[in-house]
């Protein structure tokens, strides 16, 4: 069995196990058993899995390969069983195949390749949970201050660099937009629609939405561009003949690294009669630091560099990070998700080359 076939079959086995965020127990157990069977000494931290290379040296810095094992719920429109990966050798179907199973199995393959190889740094594999729901028990906990990977935790090193695996077609994201979700609430006064009584909360919300849409944030990043936003949900009214006294709406905002999320919130609050509340102010935009050996490695390999508009565990690593992986982001969270076997091969080869070149170019500090 070739390496590609071995890891394609591993992905098929993963797809057959439902693993929604906060429900990763079975897939975590499956992967733990498989990693242990390969002699990789897997550590289970809640539903996260961590392995460290056999040549671990506490005096060296550490590079982590990080991909997530959870999925979103099944979306409408599936024409296939979302847990049936199919038997075609050239493609793997199913929920999580592209996001993020392709990165998971490719990183496992690259980690196994270097597991017994002395490098100028330690190599770590992190398979994290709860990424799709920004849960408190996944990367947010692992990399948090005082968390298992913040300082030595029962023998685990704290990573200095992280490669976050996400479907980027093996292009290297050197920046990632931040995610800020706002819940808006407009309040009015109910009345009879026939007489035009009351204060229509829906109209207040519509005026505020128009102001939000027209607003331009002045700080534009050379790396990640403008702050962008979209209103994605709105709810109001209980009957056709009652003026609504409350209207709720949601704003999805992708920030750049020049703004703290709290600044964006206050700037929009100044425009609105509606109240605006942030669900989370911690998901700041990220950029690979200018002098990063990750960035230098990507450039030496001639990888295409870009800014990612989709959020990932990069927002939570608090480390020097780059994001890349097999598959295509446009397939994520869509019906009949799939990844090509050739893309898995490219992922394995790409991660292996990157680690090798990172080692060649790295100067011990």
KOLLUM-221942 format. One record per residue: z, x, y of N, C-alpha, C in turn; residue in one letter. Coordinates in steps of 0.001 Angstrom, whole numbers, padded with zeros to 6 digits, always signed. Last residue first. Layout:
BEGIN
ZXYZXYZXYA
...
***
This chain:
BEGIN
+017732+019608+028929+018504+019742+030158+019874+020312+029870X
+014621+020471+027505+016056+020238+027321+016809+020510+028599X
+011740+018861+028414+012480+020114+028551+013962+019806+028420X
+009059+017250+026800+010424+017168+027297+011097+018541+027314X
+006570+017278+025677+006674+017521+027103+008084+017576+027645X
+007014+016755+022971+006295+017964+023363+006516+018310+024836X
+008306+014247+023069+009025+015413+022563+008354+016717+023015X
+006224+012703+024037+007485+012752+024799+008278+013985+024379X
+004466+013005+021915+004135+013614+023209+005361+013693+024110X
+005887+011558+019932+005501+012950+019730+005202+013661+021033X
+006066+009045+021141+007290+009783+020821+006980+011265+020631X
+003311+008405+021312+004140+008481+022521+005398+009306+022253X
+002473+008351+018656+001913+009342+019578+002799+009516+020802X
+004017+006167+017795+004177+007471+017161+003643+008582+018067X
+003056+004073+019387+004461+004484+019514+004665+005886+018932X
+000350+004060+018452+000678+004282+019858+002111+004736+020060X
+000510+003509+015713-000076+004770+016168+000340+005089+017603X
+001703+000955+015863+002339+002030+015103+001831+003389+015591X
-000230-000394+017440+001152-000279+017872+001867+000864+017179X
-002498-000267+015872-002517+000394+017172-001107+000572+017719X
-001615-001849+013731-001962-000443+013512-001938+000333+014820X
-001401-004250+015134-000201-003647+014560-000445-002173+014281X
-004080-004653+015683-003158-004444+016799-001834-003850+016312X
-005128-005100+013161-005559-003895+013889-004640-003602+015071X
-004033-007585+012648-003537-006436+011899-003941-005129+012566X
-003296-009566+015531-004260-008959+014622-003627-007774+013898X
-001189-012392+015820-001459-011009+016169-002412-010447+015124X
-000623-015718+017199-001068-014783+016161-001100-013365+016719X
+000170-019191+017660+000362-017778+018014-000102-016885+016865X
-000205-021969+017843-001002-021160+016921-001005-019683+017312X
+000706-022396+021289+000489-022922+019944-000420-021988+019151X
+002607-019835+023036+001510-020791+022917+001388-021261+021475X
+004292-017724+023496+004789-019058+023822+003679-020108+023765X
+001639-015388+023951+003069-015655+023810+003387-017082+024241X
-000937-014784+024529-000700-015603+023331+000757-016019+023198X
-000874-013098+026692-001422-014443+026910-001233-015353+025694X
-000039-010626+025748+000951-011513+026358+000435-012939+026544X
-001063-009442+022682-001532-009873+023995-000555-010899+024561X
-000299-006482+020702-000477-007909+020948-000818-008176+022394X
+002188-003832+020970+000950-004434+020474+000912-005935+020722X
+003692-002581+024069+003703-002994+022679+002390-003613+022268X
+005933-001477+026646+004606-001529+026021+004740-001936+024566X
+007682-000362+029434+007455-001498+028523+006046-001437+027959X
+010318+001921+030184+008908+001585+030241+008691+000461+029226X
+013248+003017+031981+012566+002196+030977+011070+002113+031253X
+016456+004047+032447+015085+004442+032744+014203+003876+031629X
+018616+001137+032272+018231+002504+031932+016824+002770+032456X
+019389-001507+032100+020067-000648+033072+019801+000832+032777X
+018474-003597+030462+018777-002295+029867+019584-001397+030799X
+017698-006008+031568+019082-005890+031107+019452-004497+030614X
+015066-006121+032138+015970-006589+033186+017427-006308+032835X
+013971-005500+029711+014021-004453+030723+015003-004850+031833X
+013684-007763+028224+014997-007121+028195+015084-005907+029113X
+011528-009505+030580+011878-008999+029256+013286-008413+029306X
+009090-011520+032321+010417-010929+032184+010676-010511+030738X
+005837-010767+033574+006691-011510+032650+008008-010764+032435X
+004279-009136+035065+004843-010309+035754+005761-011120+034852X
+004123-005616+035168+004221-006832+034359+004857-007960+035169X
+001855-003371+036456+003099-004086+036727+003094-005390+035948X
+000495-000559+034578+000403-001822+035302+001794-002354+035590X
-001651+001981+033248-000371+001598+033827-000532+000302+034607X
-003123+003109+030320-003316+002261+031496-001954+001771+031970X
-002550+006491+029328-002335+005052+029151-002606+004306+030450X
-002853+009246+029074-003936+008467+029678-003780+006974+029491X
-000866+010866+028272-001618+010190+027213-002772+009353+027756X
+000171+011570+030732-000487+012604+029920-001321+011981+028806X
+001284+009080+031474+000152+009643+032224-000576+010711+031422X
+003352+008800+029645+002297+007782+029703+001065+008319+030423X
+004902+011040+030373+004280+010957+029050+003135+009963+029046X
+005769+010330+032938+004948+011530+032763+004219+011504+031420X
+007319+008095+032304+006131+007934+033139+005196+009128+032970X
+009330+009363+030818+008541+008281+030228+007231+008096+030987X
+010492+011108+032609+009644+011684+031556+008853+010616+030793X
+010456+010069+036033+010798+009772+034648+009899+010512+033666X
+010314+010195+038785+010378+011439+038027+010644+011265+036553X
+010290+007452+039574+009144+008316+039854+009142+009590+039017X
+011398+005033+037143+011649+005959+038251+010535+006996+038354X
+009915+001926+036678+010198+003225+036076+010351+004243+037194X
+011484-000895+038091+010366+000046+038138+010802+001342+037476X
+012339-004403+038227+012559-003034+037764+011291-002202+037956X
+014053-007127+039800+012829-006412+039447+013166-004974+039084X
+017015-008638+038387+016299-007920+039442+015013-007308+038909X
+018788-010866+037398+017490-010441+036852+016616-009813+037937X
+021121-011883+038469+021174-010539+037880+019811-010002+037463X
+021567-014402+039282+021164-013456+040316+021075-012030+039780X
+020789-017533+037959+021213-016165+037654+020695-015253+038749X
+020279-019948+039130+020833-019941+037772+021410-018567+037423X
+021023-020771+042482+020410-019842+041533+021071-019955+040168X
+020372-023650+044369+021344-022883+043606+020620-022030+042572X
+019912-025324+047352+019274-024449+046379+020351-023615+045698X
+019684-028557+048844+020516-027447+048400+019748-026650+047346X
+017227-029421+051333+017763-029505+049979+018717-028342+049722X
+016242-028490+053673+017347-029435+053751+018005-029608+052383X
+015166-025032+053995+015266-026307+053276+016450-027166+053712X
+015034-022461+054922+013857-023313+055143+014096-024768+054754X
+017246-021090+054115+017086-021297+055561+015931-022239+055883X
+016804-020763+051404+017787-021761+051841+017621-022086+053324X
+015079-018588+051420+014550-019920+051120+015523-021024+051526X
+016843-016533+052086+015642-016730+052896+015059-018121+052662X
+018709-016657+050016+019123-017003+051379+017924-017260+052277X
+017080-015855+047802+017759-017149+047827+018110-017551+049253X
+016381-013262+048543+015340-014279+048366+015949-015668+048452X
+018895-012061+048470+018146-012110+049722+017057-013183+049664X
+019580-012231+045786+020377-012997+046750+019679-013090+048108X
+017790-010417+044553+017617-011860+044376+018402-012704+045379X
+016677-007891+046778+017742-008361+045905+017566-009870+045741X
+013450-006520+047007+014364-007618+047338+015464-007731+046301X
+011827-004617+046030+012273-004438+047410+013255-005518+047852X
+010805-005200+043564+012005-004358+043590+012531-004117+045003X
+009929-008743+043658+009628-007321+043537+010905-006512+043752X
+010261-011759+041631+010584-010905+042764+010039-009491+042556X
+009176-014818+041012+009032-013478+040458+009146-012491+041617X
+010627-017966+040506+010296-016918+041469+010236-015575+040751X
+010427-021344+040125+010337-020101+039362+009821-019019+040304X
+012366-024071+040956+011455-023068+041496+011561-021797+040647X
+012735-027540+040437+012988-026183+039969+011928-025243+040514X
+014442-030451+041752+013241-029667+041456+013644-028240+041100X
+015560-033790+042199+015822-032429+041733+014505-031719+041429X
+016695-036186+044389+015497-035589+043791+015822-034140+043437X
+018225-039245+045170+018373-037873+044693+017055-037408+044081X
+017711-041787+045847+018703-041103+046673+018944-039669+046228X
+014600-043499+046007+015492-042571+045306+016453-041869+046263X
+014287-046921+046486+014136-045628+047153+015099-044643+046494X
+013053-048972+043989+014267-048412+044572+013953-047054+045209X
+010951-049937+042513+011277-050644+043753+012571-050152+044403X
+010633-048531+040156+009530-048489+041129+009919-049086+042469X
+013557-046557+039333+012744-047779+039228+011704-047758+040346X
+014645-044074+039686+015059-044809+038497+014251-046082+038275X
+014041-040762+041042+013808-042193+040916+014235-042793+039602X
+012846-037521+039986+013439-038423+040981+013170-039865+040579X
+012141-034132+039383+012605-035402+038816+013236-036227+039932X
+010070-031369+038661+010607-032278+039676+010994-033588+038995X
+009131-027940+038109+009684-029206+037619+010158-030034+038810X
+008010-025735+039389+007578-026042+038024+008113-027355+037464X
+006773-023991+042030+007634-025119+041696+007136-025673+040365X
+006538-020466+042129+005920-021736+041768+006995-022779+041522X
+006020-017310+043813+006840-018424+043330+005983-019631+042996X
+006301-013741+044374+005519-014956+044122+006432-016055+043596X
+006347-010926+046378+007186-011923+045726+006342-013183+045570X
+003590-008601+045852+004344-009601+046595+005364-010317+045717X
+003718-005420+044110+003085-006418+044951+004048-007369+045641X
+004664-003299+042632+004691-004628+042019+004192-005751+042925X
+004068-000949+044154+004066-000937+042691+003892-002342+042111X
+004291-001406+046793+003085-000696+046352+002954-000729+044834X
+005555-004600+047733+005719-003344+047013+004376-002727+046663X
+006248-006100+050754+005268-006027+049672+005355-004645+049037X
+008192-008191+052591+008211-006886+051931+007284-006912+050710X
+007942-010862+053437+007283-009805+054195+007220-008469+053460X
+006966-013799+051870+007976-012756+051938+007318-011481+052461X
+005887-016786+053224+005456-015455+052803+006619-014483+052946X
+005780-020267+052490+006535-019102+052954+005984-017806+052377X
+004582-022466+051415+003903-021817+052538+004565-020509+052962X
+006379-023313+049489+005052-022855+049075+004350-022071+050174X
+008519-024137+051094+008688-023028+050150+007329-022447+049763X
+007375-026311+052414+007849-025154+053184+008005-023931+052288X
+006890-028019+050241+005772-027550+051067+006160-026313+051873X
+009521-028447+049422+008589-027767+048522+007393-027234+049299X
+010470-029877+051616+011035-028568+051303+010110-027775+050390X
+008918-032193+051412+008830-031365+052620+009356-029961+052350X
+009805-033088+048904+008395-032746+049098+008206-031870+050342X
+012517-033626+049404+012143-032570+048454+010697-032132+048665X
+012201-035757+051166+012908-034542+051601+012514-033375+050702X
+010937-037565+049464+010211-037046+050629+010872-035786+051175X
+013025-038035+047648+011776-037448+047164+010972-036859+048315X
+014928-039357+049126+015196-037976+048729+013943-037273+048224X
+014590-041449+051713+013910-041095+050472+014109-039611+050140X
+017020-043547+052757+016441-042232+053062+015886-041677+051751X
+016770-047141+053407+017332-045915+052852+016639-044658+053358X
+013954-049404+053113+015319-049041+053482+015711-047697+052871X
+011561-050741+052831+011557-049378+053360+012934-048909+053780X
+011440-053132+051614+011831-053150+053028+011872-051744+053648X
+010667-052405+049058+009865-053402+049773+010184-053415+051264X
+012657-050679+048150+011358-050128+048523+010532-051112+049340X
+015963-050696+049205+014894-051480+048587+013545-050972+049085X
+017742-047544+048730+017443-048790+049423+016308-049500+048717X
+019796-044576+048831+018969-045565+048147+018797-046817+048993X
+019428-041635+050603+020194-042878+050497+019294-043929+049876X
+019392-038252+049511+019076-039249+050522+019993-040455+050381X
+019127-034840+048693+019935-036069+048659+019565-036968+049824X
+017686-032481+046534+017571-033215+047802+018355-034518+047675X
+018179-029520+045010+018634-030907+044988+018538-031486+046389X
+016794-026953+042954+016899-027617+044247+017344-029055+044084X
+017459-024087+041300+017518-025538+041137+017762-026159+042505X
+015581-021156+040705+016400-021943+041616+016322-023418+041264X
+015390-018110+039117+015142-019544+038954+016120-020301+039838X
+013912-015060+039185+014922-015848+039878+014536-017314+039743X
+013108-012029+037791+013049-013477+037582+014230-014137+038278X
+011074-009228+038830+012338-009877+038535+012155-011374+038401X
+008328-007528+037323+008845-008456+038314+010203-008998+037868X
+008289-004188+036447+008397-005553+035947+008989-006427+037047X
+006459-001181+035884+007245-002042+036763+007249-003433+036156X
+004950-000038+034042+005883+000860+034732+006653+000114+035816X
+003644-000804+031023+004179-001434+032226+005221-000492+032824X
+000950+000462+029436+002320+000796+029801+002708+000123+031105X
-000776-001156+026726-000758-000615+028083+000704-000411+028468X
-000624-002413+024321-000264-000996+024361-000589-000344+025704X
-000759-005060+024832-001980-004415+024343-001862-002899+024436X
+001759-005979+025264+001034-005509+026455-000315-004898+026092X
+004332-007598+023995+002869-007570+023810+002118-007248+025102X
+007034-005186+024013+006516-006524+024332+004999-006464+024209X
+009657-003047+023736+008463-003522+023063+008170-004965+023412X
+010789-000650+025889+010921-002067+025538+009598-002525+024944X
+012181+002350+025574+010853+001736+025503+011069+000309+025033X
+014583+003973+027516+014289+002848+026629+012805+002518+026712X
+016900+006684+027873+015585+006093+028124+015354+004976+027111X
+019488+007046+027093+019115+007501+028434+017770+006912+028857X
+021803+005103+025176+020440+005552+025463+020267+005989+026918X
+024692+006336+023808+024220+005488+024897+022822+005951+025293X
+025315+006357+020228+025046+006985+021519+024634+005948+022552X
+028009+005287+018162+026682+005025+018694+026487+005746+020027X
+030650+005663+017323+029646+006640+016917+028256+006394+017456X
+032008+003503+018455+032093+003742+017016+030940+004629+016541X
+030261+004021+021094+030940+002881+020497+030904+003066+018991X
+029861+005709+024072+029920+005856+022615+030819+004761+022035X
+028725+003232+026420+029386+004491+026105+029462+004573+024592X
+026830+001196+026146+027128+001764+027466+027809+003115+027323X
+026427-000107+023815+025517+000994+024116+025749+001584+025500X
+028484-002067+023738+028318-001125+022626+027431+000070+022937X
+029822-002216+027161+029236-002762+025948+028979-001686+024904X
+030624-001142+029544+031645-001313+028522+031124-001900+027227X
+028081-002823+031059+029148-001865+031304+030292-002142+030329X
+025529-003667+028608+026425-003958+029724+027462-002855+029895X
+023836-003505+026485+023685-002488+027529+024654-002685+028701X
+024694-005672+024841+024545-004327+024297+024585-003257+025380X
+024611-007944+026539+025881-007434+026032+025759-005988+025581X
+021901-008155+027084+022861-008247+028192+024216-007696+027793X
+020754-008174+024565+020690-006945+025352+021657-006972+026530X
+022922-010713+023433+021823-009811+023112+021884-008545+023948X
+024770-012560+024233+025071-011778+023048+023970-010827+022621X
+024012-014130+026328+025079-013165+026589+025362-012261+025396X
+020411-014628+026630+021754-014905+026136+022739-013781+026395X
+017824-015276+027490+018693-014433+028324+020155-014613+027931X
+016219-016471+025673+017111-017357+026426+018077-016583+027323X
+014821-014446+024473+014048-015546+025055+014904-016504+025875X
+016824-012738+023433+016010-012325+024583+015345-013510+025262X
+018518-012999+021227+018742-013860+022396+017901-013491+023624X
+018772-009592+019947+018748-011049+019819+018792-011697+021199X
+017014-006519+019138+017971-007333+019887+017723-008824+019701X
+017051-003592+017669+016407-004891+017468+017369-005940+018007X
+016645-000306+018358+017463-001451+018749+016636-002716+018563X
+016799+002966+017241+016085+001697+017106+017048+000569+017432X
+016682+006230+018655+017459+005044+018289+016527+003835+018193X
+016773+009712+018555+015936+008518+018521+016758+007360+017973X
+017757+012433+020664+018054+011487+019590+017115+010296+019688X
+015621+015237+021365+016457+014112+021785+016777+013292+020550X
+013867+016919+020295+014651+017442+021418+015593+016384+021983X
+014168+016378+016707+013510+016235+018008+014403+016836+019081X
+013684+016625+013294+014456+017140+014429+013620+017046+015715X
+013110+013765+011374+012468+014840+012122+013371+015334+013243X
+013813+011531+009993+014374+012799+009520+013805+014006+010276X
+012445+009524+011476+013860+009379+011134+014512+010701+010735X
+009861+009212+012289+010609+010318+012886+012064+010370+012423X
+009050+006999+010781+008227+008213+010777+009022+009420+011265X
+010888+005029+011485+010932+005601+010130+010169+006923+010069X
+009941+004532+014074+011285+005065+013878+011408+005708+012501X
+007436+003450+013517+007526+004707+014269+008894+005359+014090X
+008234+001112+012118+007372+002107+011486+007475+003457+012191X
+009728-000226+014075+010374+000176+012824+009554+001278+012158X
+007684-000693+015920+008775+000219+016271+009540+000673+015033X
+006164-002508+014439+005557-001237+014855+006620-000225+015245X
+007927-004647+014142+007507-003909+012947+006864-002576+013312X
+008340-005367+016925+009449-005080+016003+008973-004220+014844X
+005780-005906+017938+006526-004753+018451+007658-004366+017497X
+005215-008191+016408+004342-007030+016347+005030-005773+016842X
+007224-010031+017162+007231-009428+015839+006357-008203+015712X
+007975-011474+019251+007777-010073+019529+007686-009303+018217X
+004923-012326+019812+006066-012125+020705+007350-012452+019949X
+003268-012572+017572+002832-011782+018721+004003-011389+019610X
+004925-014039+015855+004081-012960+015331+003671-012005+016447X
+006338-016206+016833+006953-014896+016936+006107-013756+016416X
+004869-018433+014637+005781-018310+015761+006471-016945+015739X
+001636-017401+013302+002987-017927+013263+003828-017612+014473X
-000519-015059+011530-000246-016233+012347+001257-016493+012402X
-002109-012080+011416-000841-012716+011060-000607-013845+012042X
-005139-010721+010059-004432-011457+011105-003113-012001+010552X
-006500-009620+007956-006835-009123+009292-005990-009738+010402X
-005915-010792+005549-005474-009416+005754-005662-008932+007184X
-004657-014019+005375-005795-013217+005818-005309-011807+006148X
-002639-015746+004840-002861-014670+003868-004066-013807+004220X
-000032-017157+006989-001362-017056+006412-001480-015864+005479X
+002504-017583+007914+001742-016483+008514+000313-016373+008007X
+004101-020404+008754+003167-019951+007720+002293-018847+008317X
+005537-021542+010715+006243-020576+009875+005396-020135+008678X
+003974-023446+011950+004370-022267+012736+005103-021205+011931X
+001186-024691+010417+002623-024569+010218+003080-023313+010958X
-001268-025431+012964-000838-024773+011736+000672-024899+011609X
-001545-026477+015380-002393-027079+014349-002089-026478+012979X
+000687-027153+018002+000408-026344+016821-000477-027122+015853X
+001350-028798+020121-000047-028410+019975-000346-027531+018779X
+004440-027684+021551+003526-028755+021148+002124-028183+020966X
+006263-024853+020185+005631-025614+021261+004752-026715+020692X
+009360-024072+018813+007968-024408+018502+007395-025261+019637X
+011352-021937+020994+011148-023074+020084+009657-023301+019834X
+010926-018291+020898+011077-019560+021615+011004-020694+020600X
+012761-015939+018830+011552-016615+019307+011931-017790+020210X
+014160-012632+018223+014225-014087+018382+012906-014638+018908X
+014103-009899+018218+013810-010566+016946+013821-012080+017061X
+012737-007427+020468+013619-008562+020173+013140-009353+018969X
+013058-003841+020684+012243-005047+020588+013142-006202+020166X
+013265-000558+021688+013956-001849+021755+012956-002991+021706X
+014088+002681+021099+012978+001741+020914+013598+000363+020785X
+015657+005129+023113+015763+003916+022303+014440+003165+022275X
+016598+008462+023224+015506+007538+023504+015631+006352+022563X
+019240+010465+024460+018764+009499+023460+017660+008619+024022X
+020300+013952+024651+020051+012623+025209+019361+011751+024158X
+022688+015846+022662+021349+015537+023160+021297+014147+023791X
+025125+016125+021521+024879+016901+022736+023525+016597+023371X
+025156+014704+019156+025831+014121+020321+025610+014898+021621X
+022386+014222+017290+023175+015316+017845+023839+014802+019119X
+020823+012948+014399+021594+012675+015615+022470+013863+015997X
+018989+012942+012351+019265+014213+013026+020064+014014+014311X
+018552+010310+011612+019437+011126+010773+019840+012426+011470X
+018662+007950+014335+017976+008892+013457+018960+009823+012756X
+020271+004813+014196+020160+006110+014856+019555+007095+013860X
+019932+001302+014723+019849+002450+013828+019700+003713+014663X
+021071-001991+015093+020928-000678+015716+020908+000391+014633X
+020614-005416+015735+020588-004343+014745+020311-003019+015440X
+022370-008391+016619+021562-007247+017004+021686-006165+015935X
+024136-010403+016220+022830-010533+015564+021850-009461+016025X
+026840-008307+016178+026497-009731+016279+025167-009912+015560X
+025490-005612+015063+026342-005920+016205+026014-007354+016629X
+025039-003649+012323+024926-005034+012780+025951-005265+013882X
+023239-000710+011696+024485-001283+012196+024222-002689+012718X
+021593+000913+008988+021561-000089+010057+022968-000567+010407X
+020519+003238+007554+021922+003071+007997+022031+002123+009189X
+018091+003617+006368+018160+003817+007810+019538+003539+008403X
+017153+003300+003747+018073+004377+004048+018281+004641+005519X
+015720+001118+003099+014941+002311+003451+015849+003482+003855X
+017680-000742+002872+016985-000349+001647+016116+000881+001860X
+018340-001135+005547+019285-000420+004688+018608+000061+003401X
+016104-002633+006301+016343-001325+006913+017303-000493+006074X
+016497-004945+004706+015299-004129+004537+015508-002722+005108X
+018971-005912+005660+018824-005557+004250+017623-004643+004031X
+018252-006394+008329+019327-005450+008002+019202-004980+006557X
+016327-008378+008037+015933-007058+008533+016998-006006+008234X
+017961-010491+007026+016782-010019+006293+016404-008607+006725X
+019798-010787+009100+020261-010385+007761+019104-009835+006938X
+018079-011613+011144+018858-010387+011314+019337-009876+009957X
+017171-014006+010102+016205-012913+010254+016928-011591+010469X
+019617-015449+010077+018872-015197+008836+017892-014044+008986X
+020526-015504+012807+021340-014958+011720+020510-014560+010502X
+019443-016492+015142+018791-015330+014537+019487-014803+013290X
+019817-018496+017049+019739-018854+015639+019089-017743+014830X
+019668-017749+019625+020971-018231+019194+020949-018699+017739X
+016195-018303+019562+017334-017710+020259+018605-018467+019912X
+014957-018921+016211+015054-019235+017637+016245-018521+018262X
+013707-018226+013638+014650-017348+014340+014681-017657+015831X
+012714-019024+010349+012928-019518+011715+014005-018688+012418X
+010817-016939+008462+012231-017234+008722+012387-017753+010153X
+008195-016218+008340+008621-017300+007440+010074-017725+007692X
+008050-013982+009961+007533-015255+010478+008026-016418+009637X
+009017-011982+008217+009785-012387+009394+009364-013761+009896X
+006905-011776+006398+008223-012198+005921+009102-012655+007088X
+004932-010799+008114+004758-012111+007468+006110-012642+006984X
+006031-008289+008706+005922-009298+009760+005733-010688+009158X
+005735-007072+006226+007075-007231+006790+007064-008303+007877X
+002958-007041+006087+003697-007898+005164+005136-008100+005633X
+002507-005149+008061+001938-006490+008213+002674-007469+007303X
+003708-002988+006910+004360-003580+008072+003754-004932+008438X
+002002-002503+004724+003441-002599+004522+004098-003327+005689X
-000506-002267+005918-000232-003386+005029+001263-003593+004836X
-000147+000136+007341-000445-001112+008032-000112-002308+007162X
+000355+001968+005287+001398+001680+006280+001116+000364+006969X
-000926+000678+002141-001004+001480+003356+000122+001099+004307X
+000000+000859-001198+000000+000000+000000+000000+000893+001246X
***
